[in-house]
Each structure stands twice: as C-alpha cells, then as structure tokens.
Amino acid sequence: MNRNPMKMKIAWTVVICGVVFCAPVIAQQLPPGAAGQKTSVPVANAQTVSGPRVLTLAEVVNLALEHSPQLALAHVQYTVAKNTAGVARAEFRPNLYTGSGAAYTNGFPETPSGAAPAVFEMSYTQSIFDTVKSGELHSDEELAKNKQLDYENTRESVMMQAASSYLELADVQRSLQLLQSAYDSSQRIVELAKQREAAGLELPVTVTTDELQAAKLAEELLKYQGRQETLSEQIRDMTGIPASESLQVSPEGLPASESAEAASNLLAQTIDHSAVIREAENYRRARAELLKGAKGAYWPTVSLIGEYSVLSKINNYQEFFQHFQRNNVTAGVQVTIPIFAARTSANVALARSYFNEASLELTATKQAVREGAEQKVRTLKEAEAGKEVAKLDLQLAQQQLQEAQAEFNQGHMTLGQLEQAHVTENQKWLAFLDADLAREQAQLDLLKATGQLAQVFHR
C-alpha cells in the first residue's frame, strides 16, 4: 500500500491530539468528590437538577433515625409490652370500686352474685401473696425487656441500612465518574479510528472493536445510573428528602472506630452485645417465672379485702333479720387454701416443658451467634485482604499505563494498545472501588454486631 507522507503526518497529529483529550482517564487518583453525568452520554440521566444536595454519612444516618417508620413501630410495641406488664402489676396494688343500682327482690334479699342489695356500695381488693399472678407479672416484665431489645436492634438496623446505602451510593457515583471519563475517551478514539480508516491507516475490524468497547461502556453506564437512581430513592425514603432534590454524597468512609481489635475480643463483644442471645435469656427467665408461679399454685393466696354498703328497708331486711343496720363495713384478709386441684399439676408440667424448650433454644442461639461472629471476623479480614490485592493491582495497572504512554509518545505503541491500557486501568479502578465498598460493609456489619455502631455515629 502506498502511503502519502502528508497524510501520515496529518494522521499522527490527530492521534496525538486524541491522546491529549484522553488525559483525564490517565489520572492516578480520583478527583475529590464525585462528578455527575455529562450530557455527552447518549443515555437517560435522572440527576439533572442543578446544585445537588451533598449529604454526609452522619446526616443520612440521623435523618433515617428520625423518619424511620420501623423504629416508630418498634417503640410502640415496646410501650405495649410495658403496659401489659403494668396490667399484671395492678393486681398487687390497691383497687377500689364503687357503684349503685336498683333491683326487685321477692323473698330473701340478694343480688345475682349472692350479696345483699344495697343503695350504695364500695369495695377494695389487693393481692398480697399470689404466686401464680406474681409469676405472670415477672414473665411479662421479661418479655417487655425483649421488646426493648427489639427496639434497640431495629435502631441499629436502620443505622446500618442507611450507612450501607450511603456508602454504596458513594461507590456508584465515583464509578460513574470513571466510566463517564472512559466513555468520552472511547468516543474520541472511535472518531480517530474512523478518520484513520478513511485515510487507509486502519482496518475496519479495529474500528468495530473500538465501537464495541464504547458500547460496553455505555451499557455499564446505564447499569450504574440505574443503581444510582435506586439508591437515591432508598435514601430519600429513609431520610424524607423530597424527590425534587438531587442527591450527592461526599467521598468519605466510615468514621474511625475501635473495630480493629483482636479476633478474641471481637468475638466476646459480639456475644455480649447480641440481642438474639439476650432475648433468648429473657425468654428463658420468663418461662422460669411461669414455672415458679405454676408450682406456687399449691400454696395459699392472700388478699386484702374491704367493703362498705348502704342498705335500704325497701328490700324488707327486717322480715328476715332480727336487726337491720343501714351502714355496713367489712374489712380483713382473705386466705384461699387449695386442697385438691388437678389442673395445677397439669399447669406445672406444661410450664416445665416450656422452660426446657427455652433452655435448649438459648443453647442453640449462643452457638449460632458464636459461629456468626466468627464468620463476620473472617469476612472482614478477607475484605481487607481483597482491598489490598485490588490496590496493588490498580497500582500495577497505573504503572503499566505510564509505560504505555511513554512508549506511545516515542512511537513504539499503537493507539489501540494505549487504549487497551486505559481500559485495563479503568477496570482496576472499578475493582478497587468495589473491594473498598465490600470492606466498609463488612466493617459496618461487625460494628453492629459488637454494639459500636451507635458510638461511631454518636447516636
């Protein structure tokens, strides 16, 4: 093929200009902040509102706690549990009743309950010693503690979900910045390849390869933009931020914490903080209280009683009693002694079976939590190792890109080879960001398990 020197000079000039345009992709570090999408991408972009709201991690977590309906529901359920225990506790406190009524009697004067008809009456009751009711009260108190633990666990789950969505959105926005820059560069490379093809300096297959690479980048951009919209919606739902505001997160990671401790310490903290274990322990104590109360049914019950009534002669008391007294007072202690109750032994057997079941569940729960804690520690270590590998892999790709750039400037490498070095470096950047996100999410999971999540966000 005859090559025109003038055409060759023009072509190489165009190539060098293309390299200058590709300079943003060659950068060794990400710019501070995450850039939004440009209009040069031929895909839909929902983040077009000017002046996006930049959110911090702590701000998102705090807003999520303020707007969480799950947290509000958990608080109401805890209140219900406390009030349920309060109803059982009321049996051991003074209870005073009063009332009046009218009834026709023919014969011996009495009400359907067996008491004497009265114009006005007042009664007083208070349990002093009743092991069955006492067992129910203590059982309700232990179950109320479980609802408090549910509230605390829901609170931590909301914090973790908000932080996880925030960190992933930060990763997606930084990845979009890289992909956008790579896509713009690929478009310019396609144009240069077409110009070289028209000049007879490039084969059609090279142009198609470059177009394929640009199409893959456009597809990847669409996926990341879709994920960005999904995460933005999740954060809006959690924080109550209106849809009219465009969201952007600041490039920050998790605040400094004391999570990097010995594995044995992390395991001990996880087991001590585990809400699942504490709930199982409270449930076992609740069953123990019910068993204790069921056994106490063999013992007498003691209650304070009192009654004041005002009688009337309209019920013809004088016909049945020698002496009629209008004002009557009864006060004292009522003792009920069980002699034989077949149901008591059945209740004891049932309560004992429930207690044994709760004891076995507690043992199994402790084992499951320990295994889960060990897995969380391993996951964090693996994520940290994966990030280090991705970091070195990225560093190697950057060094290879610098060498490729130097060789290209000296005319020892083609534009296609340089473009492939750019693509490789871009892929390593994305892999590094994903590895960093995996490490942060593993650290977040371990912080929640050890009870340090609230301390990290000062909540």
C-alpha positions as MATLAB code, in Angstrom:
seq = 'MNRNPMKMKIAWTVVICGVVFCAPVIAQQLPPGAAGQKTSVPVANAQTVSGPRVLTLAEVVNLALEHSPQLALAHVQYTVAKNTAGVARAEFRPNLYTGSGAAYTNGFPETPSGAAPAVFEMSYTQSIFDTVKSGELHSDEELAKNKQLDYENTRESVMMQAASSYLELADVQRSLQLLQSAYDSSQRIVELAKQREAAGLELPVTVTTDELQAAKLAEELLKYQGRQETLSEQIRDMTGIPASESLQVSPEGLPASESAEAASNLLAQTIDHSAVIREAENYRRARAELLKGAKGAYWPTVSLIGEYSVLSKINNYQEFFQHFQRNNVTAGVQVTIPIFAARTSANVALARSYFNEASLELTATKQAVREGAEQKVRTLKEAEAGKEVAKLDLQLAQQQLQEAQAEFNQGHMTLGQLEQAHVTENQKWLAFLDADLAREQAQLDLLKATGQLAQVFHR';
ca = [
       0.000    0.000    0.000;
       1.362    3.416   -0.977;
       1.398    5.809    1.945;
       1.322    9.559    1.399;
       3.769   11.302    3.813;
       1.455   14.287    4.141;
      -1.465   12.026    5.049;
       0.727   10.172    7.552;
       1.726   13.452    9.219;
      -1.893   14.594    9.456;
      -2.971   11.230   10.884;
      -0.301   11.211   13.598;
      -1.201   14.791   14.506;
      -4.810   13.711   15.012;
      -3.667   10.732   17.114;
      -1.552   12.920   19.407;
      -4.479   15.310   19.875;
      -6.641   12.320   20.776;
      -4.152   11.308   23.451;
      -4.299   14.812   24.927;
      -8.079   14.518   25.066;
      -7.741   11.168   26.894;
      -5.645   12.682   29.678;
      -8.414   12.614   32.343;
      -8.507    8.827   32.155;
      -4.798    8.585   32.839;
      -5.061   10.374   36.191;
      -3.529    8.405   39.023;
      -6.070    9.445   41.659;
      -9.758   10.201   41.703;
     -10.600   13.909   41.938;
     -12.149   14.971   45.234;
     -15.898   14.471   45.170;
     -17.995   12.532   42.717;
     -18.887   14.176   39.441;
     -22.348   13.960   37.946;
     -23.125   12.567   34.476;
     -22.438   14.632   31.381;
     -24.875   15.259   28.586;
     -22.481   13.669   26.102;
     -23.637   10.198   27.128;
     -26.479    9.048   24.864;
     -28.487    7.635   27.782;
     -31.168    8.898   30.138;
     -29.982   10.638   33.260;
     -32.330   11.494   36.117;
     -29.794   13.586   38.053;
     -30.209   16.768   36.013;
     -31.205   19.156   38.769;
     -28.592   21.847   39.252;
     -26.924   22.269   42.607;
     -27.301   18.734   44.066;
     -27.566   18.399   47.814;
     -24.320   16.997   49.214;
     -25.045   14.700   52.153;
     -22.655   13.452   54.804;
     -22.776    9.950   56.226;
     -23.730   11.141   59.714;
     -26.505   13.336   58.284;
     -28.062   10.441   56.387;
     -27.942    8.175   59.448;
     -29.525   10.806   61.720;
     -32.281   11.621   59.225;
     -33.027    7.918   58.785;
     -33.464    7.519   62.543;
     -35.833   10.492   62.663;
     -38.029    9.299   59.767;
     -37.971    5.519   60.220;
     -41.494    4.022   60.490;
     -39.984    0.689   61.596;
     -38.327    2.411   64.541;
     -41.573    4.164   65.493;
     -43.446    0.836   65.333;
     -40.813   -0.878   67.489;
     -41.171    1.885   70.087;
     -44.953    1.465   70.156;
     -44.587   -2.301   70.545;
     -42.221   -1.752   73.461;
     -44.777    0.572   75.054;
     -47.488   -2.082   74.606;
     -45.295   -4.683   76.315;
     -44.598   -2.351   79.255;
     -48.312   -1.604   79.630;
     -49.099   -5.324   79.536;
     -46.763   -5.841   82.483;
     -48.431   -2.866   84.162;
     -51.822   -4.601   83.965;
     -50.419   -7.662   85.740;
     -48.721   -5.419   88.331;
     -52.035   -3.693   89.107;
     -53.269   -6.876   90.823;
     -50.813   -6.187   93.657;
     -51.854   -2.560   94.052;
     -54.975   -1.065   95.652;
     -58.160   -1.442   93.615;
     -61.186    0.499   94.797;
     -64.648    0.167   93.203;
     -67.972    1.831   93.887;
     -71.445    1.737   92.390;
     -75.172    1.596   92.949;
     -78.253    0.081   91.378;
     -81.852   -0.984   91.896;
     -83.398   -4.457   91.843;
     -86.714   -6.093   92.782;
     -86.469   -8.953   95.259;
     -89.169  -11.397   96.336;
     -88.099  -13.491   99.240;
     -84.644  -13.453  100.737;
     -82.881  -10.233   99.563;
     -79.766  -10.962   97.498;
     -78.184   -9.966   94.200;
     -77.299  -12.425   91.414;
     -73.761  -12.583   92.865;
     -75.125  -13.570   96.305;
     -74.513  -10.221   98.029;
     -77.143   -8.153   99.797;
     -78.837   -5.467   97.651;
     -77.503   -2.037   98.573;
     -78.313    1.509   97.638;
     -74.582    2.330   97.605;
     -71.537    0.124   97.956;
     -67.755    0.388   97.769;
     -65.272   -2.494   97.599;
     -61.486   -2.739   97.956;
     -59.188   -5.546   96.774;
     -55.416   -6.022   96.714;
     -53.417   -9.208   96.225;
     -50.724   -9.681   98.847;
     -49.454  -13.160   98.104;
     -50.336  -14.952   94.865;
     -47.512  -16.870   93.224;
     -49.436  -17.527   90.019;
     -50.116  -13.852   89.401;
     -46.601  -12.958   90.550;
     -45.144  -15.393   88.009;
     -47.245  -13.868   85.224;
     -46.094  -10.385   86.244;
     -42.386  -11.268   86.190;
     -42.855  -13.124   82.911;
     -44.455  -10.062   81.314;
     -41.587   -7.897   82.588;
     -39.012  -10.168   80.944;
     -40.958  -10.160   77.677;
     -41.094   -6.345   77.851;
     -37.287   -6.358   78.030;
     -37.303   -8.301   74.774;
     -39.382   -5.599   73.123;
     -36.860   -3.041   74.319;
     -34.118   -5.135   72.742;
     -36.178   -5.298   69.546;
     -36.348   -1.512   69.554;
     -32.586   -1.186   70.038;
     -31.907   -3.782   67.349;
     -34.282   -2.027   64.935;
     -32.491    1.232   65.639;
     -29.125   -0.301   64.802;
     -30.585   -1.950   61.685;
     -31.875    1.422   60.462;
     -28.464    2.979   61.055;
     -26.737    0.144   59.232;
     -29.144    0.216   56.287;
     -28.745    3.972   55.902;
     -24.948    3.815   56.154;
     -24.764    0.883   53.746;
     -26.898    2.649   51.134;
     -24.820    5.807   51.554;
     -21.501    4.000   51.106;
     -22.773    2.106   48.084;
     -24.096    5.315   46.520;
     -20.686    6.917   47.052;
     -19.069    3.950   45.326;
     -21.532    4.137   42.432;
     -21.041    7.872   41.921;
     -17.260    7.535   41.912;
     -17.533    4.615   39.488;
     -19.792    6.683   37.262;
     -17.135    9.376   37.176;
     -14.585    6.870   35.914;
     -16.997    5.304   33.444;
     -18.076    8.708   32.126;
     -14.477    9.722   31.517;
     -13.710    6.368   29.884;
     -16.820    6.614   27.701;
     -15.928   10.111   26.498;
     -12.428    8.914   25.676;
     -13.761    5.866   23.841;
     -15.975    8.101   21.710;
     -12.991   10.211   20.703;
     -10.966    7.072   19.978;
     -13.754    5.767   17.737;
     -13.731    9.033   15.813;
      -9.948    8.870   15.414;
     -10.161    5.256   14.279;
     -12.754    6.189   11.675;
     -10.553    9.002   10.424;
      -7.592    6.612   10.205;
      -9.764    4.098    8.379;
     -10.819    6.772    5.887;
      -7.133    7.633    5.426;
      -6.310    3.973    4.818;
      -4.311    3.669    8.029;
      -6.676    1.419    9.985;
      -8.557   -1.786    9.301;
     -12.377   -1.923    9.650;
     -12.063   -4.597   12.329;
     -10.200   -2.128   14.548;
     -12.997    0.410   14.191;
     -15.568   -2.233   15.092;
     -13.515   -3.259   18.130;
     -13.376    0.333   19.338;
     -17.117    0.748   18.765;
     -17.760   -2.460   20.701;
     -15.696   -1.166   23.594;
     -17.625    2.126   23.590;
     -20.943    0.237   23.508;
     -19.889   -1.871   26.506;
     -19.004    1.276   28.424;
     -22.381    2.819   27.548;
     -24.104   -0.346   28.791;
     -22.113   -0.240   32.010;
     -23.026    3.419   32.458;
     -26.716    2.579   32.158;
     -26.411   -0.098   34.843;
     -24.593    2.195   37.246;
     -27.024    5.056   36.580;
     -29.929    2.736   37.326;
     -28.303    1.641   40.547;
     -27.655    5.286   41.461;
     -31.330    6.131   40.986;
     -32.372    3.117   43.084;
     -30.018    4.016   45.927;
     -31.067    7.662   45.776;
     -34.707    6.613   46.118;
     -33.846    4.397   49.071;
     -32.062    7.255   50.817;
     -34.972    9.619   50.099;
     -37.424    7.118   51.550;
     -35.290    6.669   54.658;
     -34.495   10.341   55.230;
     -37.627   12.092   53.975;
     -35.704   14.200   51.443;
     -38.103   15.284   48.647;
     -37.711   13.888   45.135;
     -37.175   17.402   43.766;
     -33.709   17.489   45.321;
     -30.804   15.853   43.535;
     -28.616   13.860   45.914;
     -24.867   13.611   46.004;
     -22.751   12.068   48.724;
     -19.390   13.263   49.932;
     -16.396   10.965   49.313;
     -15.975    9.773   52.881;
     -15.726    6.377   54.506;
     -16.747    5.110   57.895;
     -15.636    7.256   60.847;
     -12.705    5.986   62.861;
     -13.661    3.222   65.275;
     -12.069    0.673   67.546;
     -13.175   -2.279   65.438;
      -9.640   -3.304   64.542;
      -9.161   -5.382   67.680;
      -8.070   -8.926   68.330;
     -10.429  -11.554   66.996;
     -10.995  -12.950   70.505;
     -12.073   -9.516   71.780;
     -14.428   -9.047   68.824;
     -15.996  -12.450   69.430;
     -16.503  -11.668   73.118;
     -18.037   -8.273   72.323;
     -20.334   -9.788   69.717;
     -21.620  -12.432   72.106;
     -22.066   -9.926   74.948;
     -23.895   -7.450   72.721;
     -26.003   -9.983   70.812;
     -29.658   -9.004   71.083;
     -30.638  -12.518   69.977;
     -28.852  -14.081   72.952;
     -30.252  -11.555   75.416;
     -33.751  -12.101   74.054;
     -33.336  -15.853   74.446;
     -32.105  -15.350   78.020;
     -35.058  -13.104   78.857;
     -37.454  -15.582   77.285;
     -35.935  -18.395   79.363;
     -36.308  -16.300   82.536;
     -39.919  -15.563   81.587;
     -40.607  -19.288   81.268;
     -38.834  -19.869   84.597;
     -41.110  -17.326   86.282;
     -44.193  -19.011   84.861;
     -42.934  -22.388   86.103;
     -42.296  -20.904   89.526;
     -45.778  -19.415   89.556;
     -47.384  -22.672   88.463;
     -45.651  -24.529   91.307;
     -46.808  -21.803   93.715;
     -50.432  -22.657   92.947;
     -50.135  -25.384   95.607;
     -49.736  -22.633   98.216;
     -52.474  -20.389   99.665;
     -53.224  -16.949   98.276;
     -53.646  -13.902  100.486;
     -55.564  -10.737   99.606;
     -56.713   -7.628  101.379;
     -60.442   -7.036  101.074;
     -62.834   -4.338  102.170;
     -66.436   -3.418  101.513;
     -68.808   -0.674  102.575;
     -72.526   -0.755  101.719;
     -75.611    1.314  102.459;
     -78.790   -0.805  102.730;
     -82.411    0.228  102.400;
     -85.572   -1.100  104.076;
     -87.314   -1.399  100.725;
     -85.821   -4.886  100.404;
     -87.603   -5.993  103.599;
     -84.496   -6.981  105.508;
     -86.455   -6.756  108.808;
     -88.557   -9.721  107.740;
     -85.524  -11.997  107.530;
     -83.169  -10.487  110.149;
     -83.850   -9.520  113.732;
     -81.763   -6.365  113.469;
     -81.428   -4.017  110.464;
     -78.349   -1.794  110.103;
     -78.214    0.736  107.308;
     -74.396    1.249  107.141;
     -72.250   -1.905  106.899;
     -68.465   -2.272  106.738;
     -66.396   -5.371  106.011;
     -62.577   -5.322  106.116;
     -59.967   -8.006  106.521;
     -57.758  -10.590  104.869;
     -58.978  -13.304  102.555;
     -56.927  -16.511  102.503;
     -57.646  -19.172   99.887;
     -56.130  -22.583  100.581;
     -56.044  -25.117   97.716;
     -56.916  -28.642   98.836;
     -57.017  -30.521   95.576;
     -56.726  -29.078   92.057;
     -55.957  -31.466   89.207;
     -55.321  -28.555   86.879;
     -52.382  -27.321   88.980;
     -50.218  -30.383   88.270;
     -51.071  -30.134   84.560;
     -50.058  -26.466   84.505;
     -46.769  -27.297   86.238;
     -45.968  -29.996   83.674;
     -46.762  -27.645   80.799;
     -44.691  -24.804   82.292;
     -41.741  -27.158   82.833;
     -41.839  -28.307   79.203;
     -41.882  -24.674   78.055;
     -38.894  -23.918   80.292;
     -36.923  -26.874   78.941;
     -37.688  -25.750   75.397;
     -36.483  -22.219   76.145;
     -33.269  -23.574   77.705;
     -32.453  -25.617   74.613;
     -33.222  -22.648   72.361;
     -30.837  -20.484   74.388;
     -28.022  -23.007   73.981;
     -28.604  -23.257   70.234;
     -28.791  -19.459   69.917;
     -25.446  -18.967   71.671;
     -23.808  -21.461   69.335;
     -25.319  -19.814   66.242;
     -24.246  -16.333   67.371;
     -20.688  -17.502   68.040;
     -20.459  -19.080   64.586;
     -21.928  -15.947   63.008;
     -19.448  -13.739   64.871;
     -16.527  -15.855   63.704;
     -17.801  -15.588   60.148;
     -18.093  -11.796   60.419;
     -14.499  -11.540   61.612;
     -13.318  -13.765   58.752;
     -15.339  -11.759   56.250;
     -13.740   -8.505   57.394;
     -10.248   -9.987   57.200;
     -10.943  -11.358   53.730;
     -12.362   -8.000   52.621;
      -9.290   -6.169   53.903;
      -7.039   -8.637   52.069;
      -9.143   -8.239   48.937;
      -8.831   -4.477   49.094;
      -5.046   -4.740   49.433;
      -4.891   -7.010   46.385;
      -7.107   -4.632   44.395;
      -4.957   -1.697   45.492;
      -1.753   -3.344   44.279;
      -3.483   -4.483   41.098;
      -4.549   -0.904   40.433;
      -1.060    0.380   41.188;
       0.396   -2.097   38.708;
      -2.122   -1.075   36.035;
      -1.278    2.598   36.589;
       2.443    1.907   36.227;
       1.804   -0.098   33.062;
      -0.309    2.764   31.726;
       2.545    5.207   32.369;
       4.932    2.933   30.493;
       2.429    2.543   27.654;
       2.045    6.315   27.464;
       5.816    6.762   27.278;
       6.144    4.148   24.549;
       3.257    5.684   22.613;
       4.865    9.113   22.808;
       8.029    7.578   21.373;
       6.070    5.936   18.564;
       6.676    2.382   19.828;
       2.995    1.593   20.581;
      -0.242    1.925   18.627;
      -3.275    3.871   19.729;
      -5.215    0.626   20.148;
      -2.637   -0.721   22.595;
      -2.680    2.524   24.556;
      -6.469    2.489   24.593;
      -6.397   -1.069   25.967;
      -4.077    0.098   28.757;
      -6.631    2.802   29.582;
      -9.420    0.222   29.657;
      -7.395   -2.048   31.935;
      -6.593    0.783   34.321;
     -10.252    1.792   34.393;
     -11.313   -1.776   35.196;
      -8.796   -1.956   38.033;
     -10.157    1.309   39.436;
     -13.678   -0.123   39.448;
     -12.447   -3.336   41.061;
     -10.648   -1.320   43.751;
     -13.785    0.720   44.500;
     -15.862   -2.459   44.767;
     -13.274   -4.042   47.084;
     -13.262   -0.928   49.263;
     -17.060   -0.986   49.442;
     -17.007   -4.673   50.431;
     -14.538   -3.891   53.230;
     -16.626   -0.978   54.515;
     -19.809   -3.064   54.512;
     -18.047   -5.912   56.338;
     -16.742   -3.411   58.896;
     -20.241   -1.948   59.218;
     -21.686   -5.404   59.871;
     -19.088   -6.113   62.551;
     -19.632   -2.712   64.189;
     -23.326   -3.510   64.502;
     -22.614   -6.961   65.895;
     -20.237   -5.601   68.561;
     -22.509   -2.719   69.561;
     -20.154    0.028   68.360;
     -22.371    1.338   65.570;
     -24.114    3.927   67.742;
     -20.759    5.085   69.119;
     -19.368    5.603   65.629;
     -22.236    7.917   64.702;
     -22.538    9.388   68.224;
     -26.157    8.269   68.497;
];
